[in-house]
Amino acid sequence: METNEYLRAVLAAQQLKDDSAELKELQSERAKVEEIIRKKFGSVPTIRYGGSKAKGDLIKESYDLDLICYFPFDSNAGGETLENIYRNVRDCVSATYYVDEKTSALRLKSNDLKEYMRDFHIDVIPGRFTDDKKGDCFIYQKSAEKCRLKTNLDVHISHIKNSGVLDALCLLKLWKIRRVIKLKNFVFELIVVDLLRGKKSSSLADQLTHVWTKLKDSSEPIAVEDPANPAGNDLSPYVKAAWSELSGAAAATLTSIENSGWENIFGTVSKTSTAPSIERMQRAAAAVISPNKPWCPNA
Amino acid sequence: MRKPWHKSNAELFAKTKQEIETNYPELRVAVENDTVFLRGSFTIEENGEILDRYLIEIQFPDDYAESIPILREVGGRIPWTADRHVSNNPLQGEACVIVPEEWLLRPDKDSIRSFLSGPVRNFFIGQSLVERGKPWPFGERDHGFKGLYQAYGELIGVSDPETIRRYLDLLSRDPIKKRALCPCGNGKRLRDCHLELVLRLQKKIPPSIAHRAFGRLCSGSQR
């Protein structure tokens, strides 16, 4: 299979249909979260959905949903300060979920003892609009140098959605996810869109190779601008923290393609696209030469 | 202060990296604050076919390969419950793929490739089946101390917990004194009782491993 044809097949295998079990579960959980927030704060906050579905770069192996919960600029219903809003929304959802407190987002996981810590792939992002236009917004930044960040959901969505490089973005996100590179998705997306400016008409393989080469060759972390607040948001700490991982993984990927081809990066398509059947997994188990039993220290 | 293993044993570190680069292109080695991690996507393959994949992080202990690497599933797919063999407290999502001493007795315990293709792969095959309502394909140990006694009992060939403890206590000693009481518990001297068995076990279970196992049973801390 020709490289670009192969990459298209990888993309096709990563599509998540609207009626898929994953999206259905996500939607039903999302409705539950919204109900919980509404019960506590009524109709005061604006609740909207962001994340990869809205941006158009959703993939099967990374289908997070951002649920933004922004309070009006002149309301203290969610709390007086941004930190209070963050904490109050956290307390509101933590009765139902285990809440993993990220820098600005609240990641929801199961607190049911049977499903403890299973990830719902939902981030709740509390914040407050900067004015009555309900566009720009301030969000709290826990344990960051600046405790607030100005952002704009629509600007982010449109920046990615209209980037013209969504296919490359999906593949690069898949690459990043599978290598567990700890860099915020939106920062990574901004880097990719920026690096592919002027490369929109290139083939997928060329786009990917271009991004990896730039990441490998740049001795300094690439500077990235937040379109929602170009002069005000300094994203460099995020890039800096992940730079050696990102750059090293890009270098390893290019070497791997050169030595073993593209299938070494994204796997064999026909073999990754089918859901693992119980029978095939049982056959794999039956072929194990040195079986061992799992254990758990928790009695 | 003791040097971290990747500096004190550069040869083992090079071998570990080589094994990963050659066999697991979707995994990568990272060193953070002198701790070595392995992160990425772990695939379950059979006859060249990818059946399933998990996002993982493996943390190498400071005294690797004298202690077992710590595995975590980081994709949020596996609940942190004892029934799924993931510890939730206080071990922060550690997957308990095998009783540590069972792994540390393996001659290839310093091969990350063997760890990944053995206990890690077995663990995830089990997870994929359990997720679909099937039982653990290779069985499972009981939780807590009961599981430890099962594993150590199988190694020694006895099942009574007190006897297992006595055997591990004796095997921890170097050298073993023949006039010590036999661990079988019948009151005779070792030389007049199970000396042959103990000598055989001594070859199979080195004192350092027996000491770890005995300590785990005595300390109340099972990790």
Interface residues (C-beta under 8 A of the other chain):
Chain A: E61 K109 S110 L113 K114 E115 Y116 M117 R118 D119 H121 I177 R178 R179 V180 E245 G248 A249 A252 S256 S260 N264 I265 G267 T268 K271 T272 P276 I278 R280 M281 Q282 R283 A284 A285 A286 A287 V288 S290 P291 N292 K293 P294 W295 C296 P297 N298 A299
Chain B: E21 P25 E26 R28 A30 R39 G40 S41 T43 I44 E46 G48 E49 I50 L51 D52 R53 L55 I56 E57 V74 G75 G76 R77 I78 P79 W80 T81 A82 D83 H85 V86 S87 N88 N89 L91 G93 A95 C96 V97 I98 V99 E102 G118 P119 R121 N122 F123 I125 G126 S128 L129 R132 K134 W136 P137 F138 G139 E140 R141 D142 H143 G144 F145 K146 G147 L148 A151 Q222 R223
